[in-house]
Amino acid sequence: MSNDERQFLLTAVWMFMRHGQPTRARNLCEALVEEDPRDGVAAVALAELLLDVGDATRAIEVLRTADISSELSHAEAVLETRALQFLGRKDEAAARWRRYLEVRKGAARQWVS
């Protein structure tokens, strides 16, 4: 798949999400992730859509397989934290968020205990 085709499909995902058609958006995201499981943008979008339907386990799997760029690190941390909370793994969720804060702000400036 060319970069232009990928961009077109990601734009279609955004439009489907914006216009209340999450199933179509999810289908496209699943196709993009199947094509390239390391695609961070598609993985983040798919994880959000999976969380919306309550599939937190799969959302975590998708996020952990992908190569997430530094620009998407906040989204990844929020989504993974939400998924862990959804699964009732509160300690892991808190630890995941603390790791994100330590990377972003440094351990000395972390405000979550």
Secondary structure, DSSP 8 states (H G I E B T S, - for coil): --HHHHHHHHHHHHHHHHTT-HHHHHHHHHHHHHH-TTBHHHHHHHHHHHHHTT-HHHHHHHHHHSB--GGGHHHHHHHHHHHHHHTT-HHHHHHHHHHHHHHHH-GGG----
